[in-house]
């Protein structure tokens, strides 16, 4: 059976499973559409939360970012994992005890203000829409390669699949679909990693293989894998793989931004509204961490081993020998993956100096300039290597069996689609429940609200698809911006709503707006995303930043501004009403925390 047929079989079978589950678990009420009827078991919810959380950024892009940068990008792992600890300890149980359907509804009730609810909806939509762009990008990348179609066509197919199971299934359908997607994605991620770890180190556990010995360059003796990788990349003028090179300020702020952004993402928080009891919310978060750890402990090994494999393929005789020849790429089956991925436009090379070889090195390195001049090299001839393809191409790079490649195709799509569905559900719930029912038409019937939720979901899918066609960066980079927006706007409001009786409605609104506006303006200034009227284009990225802070790390500063403005305004305005103080106290009091709270 050829590879295309295998890919189609794995992907088609997984899609049939998802749609079948959605039909079986179709939402028949607003409670089922928003919160799955509050009847999901903690283990099931933990698995669904893990799938909701481990998006295209985690499955497709994170290992690629680690592979090409090394230690510096371990902040993705630390930030995203640490955020779940914050979520489990500080938010999930209290929000579940409050007993509402959406994050915006909690903010509106706690801060006794329709305006606060509306602002929360705006913050939620901005953060979730930015996040969903990365998922749709991942869908296009995976489809484009494995079904041998354009990224645009793949993205449109993925949107149709999400429409099929999310619009009709709601949270109930999405929950059980995400359980299936978790099984698919974790299997697809770990099996190739096990194969590659065995190939390189003889160790079946990738996380241990990362610190094991492998064959030294030239085949003589053995050396630790990371030691060998460090030697190879530095020989080619790249920065050491295992050393830190980013400044400490950006590393700390970026990690903090990812942490509090994780704890403030509405599509993740909504998952904890689906369990029967408050104690189940804590257990769900614990189980989610267990399921997430299976992938996150494997990702550093995947990144390092893939970087080693790619480098050795480009320099088959070691960095002191010659680069791979164009003839070898064309005739050696080990390089078939390069020609296949070249068709997608995500990988490309060019023999710039006409020597019949493809030199791969850091052409911006002063250390390589003399060597390049002496050898007649005219720049890095691996002209394009989109980092989002690394995990998907990994089985092909390692020459694994065809069924493993098909499984990875299904896994990549499962990761992107599961998170996209959760984000779109959060957006549609905010529109239908918080805008339509909460502000526009409070007397709307349950049937009417359910219809509006489905229409909002369909519109959100359309907008997300359109935005996914021209994403502003790699999947993980786009997602990082979404985390910054959530960190600067939603997380502080939730924390102050739960743990502070003094913050009032005026302070909360002022804080959210200050954090969101500051972060958005900074990102647009730093990235240079200003549309030029009449040219249908955006200018190049501008130079300059506040104390050297990167746009992906500014969310932590936005959160600090949010807290400061909210407290400052609250202290200078009218005190919080006593009934709201009593409400805050009741949410925090442990007594009765194990009992279900009806909506």
C-alpha positions in Angstrom: 0.0 0.0 0.0 1.5 3.4 -1.0 2.1 6.2 1.5 -0.7 8.4 0.2 -3.3 5.6 0.7 -2.0 4.9 4.2 -2.2 8.6 5.1 -5.7 8.8 3.7 -6.7 5.7 5.6 -5.5 6.9 9.0 -6.8 10.5 8.6 -10.2 9.3 7.2 -10.7 6.7 10.0 -9.9 9.4 12.7 -12.4 11.9 11.1 -15.1 9.2 10.9 -14.5 8.5 14.6 -14.8 12.2 15.6 -18.0 12.8 13.6 -19.5 9.5 14.8 -18.9 10.6 18.4 -20.4 14.0 17.8 -23.6 12.5 16.3 -23.8 10.2 19.4 -23.2 13.0 21.9 -25.2 15.8 20.2 -26.1 18.6 22.5 -29.9 18.9 23.0 -29.9 21.8 25.5 -27.9 24.9 26.4 -26.5 23.1 29.5 -25.1 20.3 27.2 -23.9 22.8 24.6 -22.0 25.0 27.1 -21.0 22.6 29.9 -21.8 19.0 28.7 -24.6 18.8 31.2 -22.0 19.0 34.1 -21.8 15.2 34.1 -18.2 14.5 32.8 -16.0 12.2 34.9 -12.7 13.9 36.2 -10.5 11.4 34.4 -12.5 11.8 31.1 -12.4 15.6 31.6 -8.7 15.5 32.3 -8.0 13.7 29.0 -10.3 16.0 27.1 -8.6 19.0 28.7 -5.2 17.6 27.7 -6.4 17.4 24.1 -7.9 20.8 24.3 -4.7 22.1 25.6 -2.1 20.3 23.5 -2.7 22.2 20.3 -1.0 22.5 17.0 1.6 24.6 18.9 2.4 21.7 21.3 2.2 18.8 18.8 3.5 20.4 15.6 5.4 23.5 16.4 7.0 23.3 19.9 9.5 20.6 19.1 10.5 22.5 16.0 11.2 25.6 18.0 13.2 23.6 20.5 15.1 21.8 17.7 16.3 25.0 16.0 16.9 27.0 19.2 17.6 24.6 21.9 17.7 25.5 25.6 16.3 29.0 25.1 12.9 27.7 24.0 12.5 25.4 27.0 10.5 28.3 28.3 7.6 27.0 26.3 7.7 23.8 28.4 8.1 25.6 31.7 5.5 28.3 31.0 2.7 26.1 29.7 3.2 23.4 32.3 3.5 25.9 35.2 0.3 27.5 34.1 -1.6 24.4 34.8 -0.4 24.4 38.4 -1.7 27.9 38.8 -5.0 26.9 37.1 -5.5 23.9 39.4 -4.6 25.7 42.6 -6.0 29.2 42.1 -8.8 29.2 39.6 -10.5 25.9 38.6 -12.2 24.9 41.8 -13.4 28.4 42.7 -14.8 29.1 39.2 -16.6 25.7 39.3 -18.1 26.5 42.7 -19.4 29.8 41.3 -21.4 27.6 38.9 -21.6 29.7 35.7 -21.3 28.6 32.1 -18.6 31.1 30.8 -15.7 33.2 32.1 -17.4 36.4 31.0 -20.5 35.5 33.0 -18.4 35.1 36.1 -16.7 38.4 35.6 -20.0 40.2 34.9 -21.6 38.8 38.1 -18.6 39.2 40.3 -18.0 42.8 39.3 -21.8 43.5 39.2 -21.5 45.1 35.8 -22.8 44.4 32.3 -20.0 46.5 31.0 -17.4 44.3 32.8 -19.1 41.3 31.1 -18.9 43.0 27.7 -15.2 43.9 28.2 -14.5 40.3 29.2 -16.2 39.1 26.1 -14.0 41.4 23.9 -10.8 40.2 25.7 -11.9 36.6 25.3 -12.6 37.0 21.6 -9.4 38.8 20.9 -7.2 36.2 22.7 -9.2 33.2 21.4 -9.2 34.4 17.8 -5.4 35.0 17.9 -5.0 31.5 19.4 -7.2 29.8 16.8 -5.1 31.2 13.9 -2.2 28.9 15.0 -4.5 25.9 15.0 -5.8 26.6 11.5 -2.2 27.1 10.4 -1.3 23.7 11.8 -4.3 22.1 10.0 -3.2 23.6 6.7 0.4 22.3 7.2 -0.6 18.8 8.0 -3.2 18.5 5.3 -0.9 20.1 2.7 1.7 17.4 3.2 -0.1 14.2 3.9 -3.0 14.6 1.5 -0.7 16.3 -1.1 -2.9 19.3 -1.5 -2.3 23.0 -1.0 -2.3 24.5 2.5 -5.4 26.5 1.6 -7.4 23.4 0.5 -6.2 21.5 3.7 -7.3 24.4 5.9 -10.8 24.4 4.3 -11.2 20.7 4.7 -10.2 21.0 8.4 -12.7 23.8 8.9 -15.5 21.6 7.5 -14.6 18.7 9.9 -14.6 21.1 12.9 -18.0 22.4 11.7 -19.4 18.9 11.5 -18.7 17.9 15.1 -18.5 21.2 17.0 -21.6 23.1 15.7 -24.0 20.3 16.5 -22.2 18.6 19.4 -21.3 21.7 21.5 -19.4 21.0 24.6 -20.9 17.6 25.0 -19.8 16.4 21.6 -16.5 18.2 21.7 -15.6 16.6 25.1 -15.9 13.0 24.0 -14.4 13.8 20.6 -11.4 15.3 22.4 -11.0 12.1 24.4 -10.6 10.2 21.1 -8.3 12.9 19.8 -6.1 12.7 22.8 -5.6 9.0 22.3 -4.8 9.6 18.6 -2.4 12.4 19.2 -0.4 11.0 22.1 0.0 7.6 20.3 1.1 9.5 17.1 3.6 11.6 19.1 5.2 8.9 21.2 5.5 6.0 18.8 7.8 7.8 16.4 9.8 9.2 19.3 10.3 5.7 20.7 11.5 4.4 17.3 14.0 7.3 16.9 15.3 7.0 20.4 16.0 3.3 19.9 17.7 4.1 16.6 20.0 6.8 18.1 20.6 5.6 21.6 19.1 2.1 22.1 16.8 3.6 24.8 13.0 3.0 24.3 12.1 6.0 26.6 12.8 9.2 24.6 13.1 11.4 27.7 15.9 9.1 28.9 17.4 8.7 25.5 18.0 12.5 25.4 20.6 12.0 28.1 22.0 8.7 26.8 25.0 7.9 24.6 24.9 7.7 20.8 27.5 6.8 18.1 30.2 9.5 17.8 30.7 11.3 14.5 32.6 9.1 12.1 31.3 5.9 13.8 34.2 5.6 16.2 33.2 5.1 19.9 30.3 6.8 21.6 29.4 10.1 23.0 26.4 11.6 24.8 23.7 12.7 22.4 23.5 16.3 23.5 27.3 16.5 23.5 27.4 15.4 19.9 24.6 17.7 18.9 26.4 20.7 20.6 29.6 19.9 18.7 27.8 19.6 15.3 25.8 22.8 15.5 28.7 24.9 16.8 30.9 23.5 14.0 28.3 24.9 11.6 28.3 28.3 13.2 25.1 27.9 15.2 24.7 28.7 18.8 25.3 25.9 21.3 22.2 23.8 21.7 22.4 23.3 25.5 23.4 26.9 26.6 21.2 29.9 27.3 21.6 32.8 25.0 18.5 34.9 25.6 18.6 37.7 28.2 17.2 36.8 31.5 14.6 39.6 31.5 12.8 38.2 28.4 13.2 34.6 29.5 11.5 35.4 32.9 8.8 37.6 31.4 8.0 35.2 28.5 7.8 32.2 30.9 5.5 34.2 33.3 3.4 35.3 30.3 2.9 31.8 29.2 2.0 30.7 32.8 -0.6 33.2 33.6 -1.8 33.2 30.0 -2.5 29.4 30.4 -4.4 30.0 33.6 -6.5 32.7 31.9 -7.4 31.0 28.6 -11.2 30.7 28.5 -11.4 27.5 26.4 -9.3 25.7 29.1 -11.3 27.2 32.0 -14.6 26.2 30.4 -13.6 22.5 30.7 -13.8 22.7 34.5 -17.4 23.8 34.3 -18.3 20.3 32.9 -17.7 18.2 36.0 -20.3 17.4 38.7 -18.5 18.7 41.8 -16.0 21.3 42.8 -13.6 18.7 44.0 -13.8 17.1 40.6 -12.4 20.3 39.1 -9.2 19.8 41.1 -8.9 16.2 40.1 -9.5 17.1 36.5 -6.6 19.5 36.5 -4.4 16.8 38.1 -5.3 14.2 35.5 -4.8 16.8 32.8 -1.2 17.4 34.0 -0.6 13.6 33.9 -1.8 13.3 30.4 0.0 16.4 29.2 3.2 15.3 30.8 3.3 12.2 28.5 3.9 14.6 25.5 5.8 17.4 27.2 8.4 15.0 28.6 8.9 13.6 25.1 9.1 16.9 23.2 12.6 18.0 24.1 13.9 14.6 23.0 12.0 14.8 19.7 13.4 18.3 19.0 17.0 17.3 19.8 17.0 14.0 17.9 15.3 15.6 14.9 17.9 18.3 14.8 20.7 15.7 14.9 19.1 13.6 12.2 18.6 16.6 9.9 22.2 17.9 10.4 23.7 14.5 9.7 21.6 14.1 6.6 22.9 17.4 5.3 26.5 16.6 6.2 26.6 12.8 5.8 30.4 12.7 6.2 30.5 14.9 9.2 31.0 18.7 9.4 34.6 18.2 8.3 33.5 16.5 5.1 31.3 17.6 2.3 27.6 18.6 2.3 25.0 16.3 0.7 25.0 16.5 -3.1 22.0 17.4 -5.3 22.4 14.0 -7.0 22.1 12.2 -3.7 19.0 14.1 -2.8 17.4 13.1 -6.1 18.4 9.4 -6.0 18.8 8.3 -2.3 15.5 7.2 -0.8 16.6 8.7 2.6 16.0 12.1 1.1 12.6 11.4 -0.5 11.0 13.3 2.4 12.8 16.5 1.2 11.3 16.4 -2.3 7.9 15.5 -0.9 7.9 18.5 1.5 9.3 20.8 -1.2 6.0 20.4 -3.0 4.2 22.0 -0.1 6.3 25.2 -0.2 7.4 24.7 3.4 10.9 23.3 2.5 13.2 24.4 -0.2 16.9 24.5 -1.2 19.0 26.0 -4.0 22.5 25.2 -5.2 23.6 28.9 -5.2 27.3 28.4 -6.2 26.7 25.5 -8.7 29.0 23.1 -7.0 26.4 20.3 -7.0 26.1 20.3 -3.2 23.7 21.8 -0.7 25.6 23.6 2.0 23.7 24.0 5.3 25.4 26.3 7.9 24.8 29.6 9.7 25.5 32.2 7.0 25.1 35.0 9.5 27.9 33.7 11.7 31.2 35.6 11.7 32.9 32.3 12.6 31.7 30.7 9.4 32.5 33.6 7.1 36.1 32.7 6.6 35.3 29.0 6.0 32.5 29.9 3.6 34.8 32.2 1.6 37.5 29.6 1.4 35.1 27.0 0.1 33.3 29.2 -2.3 30.0 29.0 -0.5 27.4 31.6 -1.3 25.1 31.4 1.7 23.0 28.7 3.4 21.6 26.7 0.5 18.8 25.2 2.6 16.8 28.3 1.9 13.6 27.4 3.7 12.8 25.0 6.5 9.5 25.9 8.1 9.8 24.8 11.7 6.2 23.7 11.8 7.0 20.7 9.6 9.5 19.1 11.9 7.4 16.7 14.0 5.3 15.8 10.9 8.4 15.1 8.9 10.3 13.4 11.7 9.2 9.8 10.8 10.3 10.3 7.2 13.6 11.8 8.2 14.3 8.8 10.4 13.0 6.4 7.6 10.3 4.9 9.7 7.6 2.6 8.4 4.7 4.1 6.3 2.1 3.3 8.9 3.9 5.5 11.5 3.9 8.4 9.0 0.1 7.9 8.5 -0.4 7.8 12.3 1.5 11.1 12.7 -0.6 12.7 10.1 -3.8 11.8 12.0 -2.1 12.9 15.3 -1.1 16.3 14.0 -4.6 17.0 12.7 -6.2 15.7 16.0 -4.0 18.2 18.0 -5.0 21.1 15.8 -8.7 20.3 15.5 -9.2 19.5 19.2 -7.9 22.9 20.4 -9.6 24.7 17.5 -13.0 23.2 18.5 -12.4 24.3 22.2 -11.5 27.8 21.2 -14.4 28.2 18.8 -16.8 26.9 21.4 -15.5 29.5 23.9 -16.0 32.2 21.3 -19.5 31.1 20.3 -20.5 30.7 24.0 -19.4 34.2 24.7 -21.4 35.6 21.7 -24.6 33.6 22.3 -24.6 33.4 26.1 -22.9 36.7 27.1 -23.9 39.0 24.3 -27.2 37.7 22.9 -28.7 36.4 26.1 -26.8 38.6 28.6 -27.1 41.9 26.8 -29.2 41.9 23.6 -32.1 39.6 24.4 -32.3 38.4 28.0 -35.7 36.8 27.4 -34.6 34.6 24.6 -35.8 31.0 24.8 -33.5 28.1 25.4 -34.1 26.9 21.9 -33.4 30.3 20.5 -30.2 30.6 22.5 -29.0 27.1 21.3 -29.6 28.2 17.7 -27.7 31.4 18.2 -24.8 29.4 19.8 -24.6 27.2 16.7 -24.8 30.2 14.3 -22.1 31.9 16.3 -20.0 28.8 16.1 -20.4 28.6 12.3 -19.4 32.3 11.9 -16.4 31.9 14.2 -15.2 28.9 12.1 -15.5 31.1 9.0 -13.5 33.9 10.5 -10.9 31.6 11.9 -10.4 29.9 8.5 -10.0 33.3 6.8 -7.4 34.4 9.4 -5.6 31.1 9.2 -4.9 31.6 5.5 -2.4 34.4 6.3 -1.0 33.8 9.8 1.4 36.3 11.3 4.1 33.6 12.2 4.8 30.0 13.1 2.0 28.3 14.9 3.7 28.4 18.3 4.7 32.1 17.8 1.1 33.1 17.0 -0.1 31.1 20.0 2.4 32.8 22.2 0.9 36.2 21.4 -2.6 34.8 22.3 -1.2 33.8 25.7 0.1 37.3 26.2 -3.3 38.8 25.5 -5.0 36.4 27.9 -2.4 37.1 30.6 -2.8 40.8 30.3 -6.6 40.9 30.3 -8.4 37.8 31.6 -6.1 36.3 34.3 -5.9 39.4 36.5 -9.6 39.9 36.4 -10.2 36.3 37.5 -7.6 36.5 40.3 -8.9 39.8 41.7 -12.5 38.5 41.3 -11.8 35.5 43.5 -9.2 36.8 46.0 -10.0 40.5 46.4 -13.2 41.9 47.9 -12.0 45.5 47.4 -11.7 45.5 43.6 -14.9 47.0 42.2 -16.7 47.2 38.8 -15.0 50.4 37.7 -11.5 49.1 38.7 -12.0 45.8 36.9 -13.2 47.4 33.7 -10.3 49.9 33.7 -7.8 47.2 34.5 -8.9 44.8 31.7 -9.0 47.6 29.1 -5.6 49.0 30.2 -3.9 45.5 30.1 -5.5 44.6 26.7 -4.9 47.9 25.0 -1.3 48.2 26.2 -0.5 44.7 25.1 -2.2 45.0 21.7 -0.5 48.3 20.9 2.9 47.0 22.0 2.5 43.9 19.8 1.5 45.9 16.8 4.3 48.4 17.3 6.9 45.7 17.9 5.8 43.6 15.0 5.1 46.4 12.6 1.6 45.2 11.9 0.1 48.5 10.7 -2.0 48.3 7.5 -1.0 50.9 4.9 -4.1 52.3 3.3 -4.2 51.8 -0.5 -1.3 49.4 -0.6 -3.0 46.3 0.8 0.1 45.5 2.8 1.8 45.8 6.2 5.2 47.5 6.7 8.2 45.5 7.8 8.8 44.9 11.5 10.0 48.1 13.2 13.0 48.3 15.5 12.9 49.3 19.1 11.1 48.1 22.1 10.5 48.9 25.8 13.7 47.9 27.7 14.3 45.2 25.0 11.2 43.3 25.9 9.9 41.0 23.1 6.3 41.1 21.9 5.8 37.5 23.0 6.9 38.4 26.6 4.9 41.7 27.0 1.8 39.9 28.3 3.4 39.7 31.8 3.9 43.5 31.8 0.3 44.0 30.6 -0.9 41.8 33.5 1.1 44.0 36.0 -0.5 47.1 34.5 -4.0 45.5 34.7 -3.5 44.7 38.4 -2.1 48.2 39.2 -4.9 50.1 37.3 -7.6 47.9 38.8 -6.5 48.4 42.4 -5.7 52.1 41.9 -9.1 52.9 40.4 -10.9 50.8 43.0 -9.2 52.5 45.9 -10.2 55.9 44.6 -13.9 55.0 43.9 -16.9 53.5 45.7 -16.4 50.4 47.8 -17.7 47.0 46.6 -21.3 46.3 47.8 -21.6 44.0 50.8 -23.5 41.4 48.9 -20.6 41.1 46.5 -18.2 40.7 49.3 -20.4 37.9 50.7 -20.4 36.3 47.3 -16.6 36.4 47.1 -16.4 34.9 50.6 -18.8 32.1 49.7 -16.8 31.2 46.6 -13.6 30.9 48.7 -15.0 29.1 51.7 -14.1 25.4 51.7 -17.4 24.3 53.4 -19.6 22.6 50.9 -17.0 22.7 48.2 -17.7 19.1 47.4 -21.3 19.7 46.6 -22.5 20.4 43.1 -23.6 23.9 42.4 -26.5 24.3 40.1 -26.5 27.0 37.5 
